[in-house]
Amino acid sequence: MKLLSLVAVLLLLSLSPAVLWAADASVTLKEALDRALQQNHLVRGAAYERDAAEREVAVSRSRYFPRIMFDESFGASNSPTRVFMMKLDEGRFTNDDFQIGNLNHPAVHSDFQTSLSLEQPLLDFSVGYLKTMAEKDADRQRELFGQRREDVGFSVFSAYLEVQKARAMLAAAEKDVAEAREHFRVAKVRNEQGVGLKSDELRARTFLSETEQQNITAINDLKLAKMRLALAAGGEAGDYLDIDGDVTTEPFRMSEEEVVHEALQSRPDLKGTAKLVEKADAAVGLARSAWLPTLYADASYQMNDRDIPLGRDNDAWAVGASLRWEIFDGLRRSNDQARARASRQAAAQYQEQLRNEIVLQVRESILRREEAGKRLEVARHAFLAADEATRLVSKRFENGLATIVDLLDSQSALNRTRTGLVKSETDYLLATGRIYYAAGIFLKEIDR
């Protein structure tokens, strides 16, 4: 038995995370967010994009350093000029090679050439601009990574609220079934006692069946909500994740103007757009640098051998520098510079449009929260009124002073207000979170 227990424990430890998730574990909102920010594939993908952009910065910096190349080549020929140069590089040139017959019709000759060369930029303004562009792009990817975290965090929050709502909806549906079952019992008793109608009993039974169907739907909705929460938190398709504790309403501490100011300062996507503008500025500088000369130094060491690779019949070295200044290019540089300026203006326009949209999103989210708050207040009053009305009609029905139609209509209204109250409560919580999300401070506020 001990051996079997040990095997069972080892098997459990060897299970993949996906299997462990399927146990329908419960998490708090903070735990769900922590899981998502570590395991969600969208966050991981954004992190890789950020890392790739940072590597591109390192690539751009490498252009400041010398390039060192090693080459080993082999050639064989009976071409007069090729043979002449091979022998000269190998130091094998003799007086016989000056004979007309040997010059015009040389024998086949082979050559192994080993070379080590170096190239160092001394003056190239494009290198600096390319580095700046890579740095701005890396900065933008960092901001997009932050935005992706905000997106995933808010999706987890929404999924968490969906589970919370689904649980409340299931509880409401079970309450509806219990009340419908009681109405059916009363109608059946009244019919058996001869003070009620058979049609009342059948109508109450039909109403009970309808509530039972709604209860089945509520059960499936809860299962799907748990699956969506698991997926948002970084699980696999088919995993379940339940919630441990409900999200409650907290007083909103910021004014509308404070939220707008915070959004314009904190929204990662807006910061990323600003980096695009800065990158476009560097692109304008890059296009302008094409009008300037470049200066490169180079050096090489070469060995040649007739018979073996890496051999050394003879060797030689060379150093030098080259200045290149393109005078005319068919107006290519002029058009490149105009294109870069236009792209920069486009980026600035997109940035300004995004600023306006963010302000609108913030103000809309605040209005929607106020609207959700008023709807919640109305829903609470409607539920209390429907509950009291159903209680009174139920008493009247038991005493033969109301019809089954009146009772079931009242009960239907109560069911609607009960589910409406659950939805209104969830909408209000979601509206509050959406304000923080619109301001780009969702994760910061949730961690408080």
Secondary structure as GFF3:
##gff-version 3
##sequence-region A 1 448
A	DSSP	alpha_helix	2	14	.	.	.	ID=ss1
A	DSSP	alpha_helix	17	21	.	.	.	ID=ss2
A	DSSP	beta_strand	25	27	.	.	.	ID=ss3
A	DSSP	alpha_helix	29	39	.	.	.	ID=ss4
A	DSSP	alpha_helix	41	61	.	.	.	ID=ss5
A	DSSP	three_ten_helix	62	64	.	.	.	ID=ss6
A	DSSP	beta_strand	67	77	.	.	.	ID=ss7
A	DSSP	alpha_helix	80	90	.	.	.	ID=ss8
A	DSSP	three_ten_helix	95	98	.	.	.	ID=ss9
A	DSSP	alpha_helix	100	104	.	.	.	ID=ss10
A	DSSP	beta_strand	109	123	.	.	.	ID=ss11
A	DSSP	alpha_helix	125	192	.	.	.	ID=ss12
A	DSSP	alpha_helix	198	232	.	.	.	ID=ss13
A	DSSP	beta_strand	241	243	.	.	.	ID=ss14
A	DSSP	alpha_helix	256	266	.	.	.	ID=ss15
A	DSSP	alpha_helix	268	289	.	.	.	ID=ss16
A	DSSP	beta_strand	294	305	.	.	.	ID=ss17
A	DSSP	beta_strand	314	324	.	.	.	ID=ss18
A	DSSP	alpha_helix	332	398	.	.	.	ID=ss19
A	DSSP	alpha_helix	404	439	.	.	.	ID=ss20
A	DSSP	alpha_helix	442	446	.	.	.	ID=ss21
###
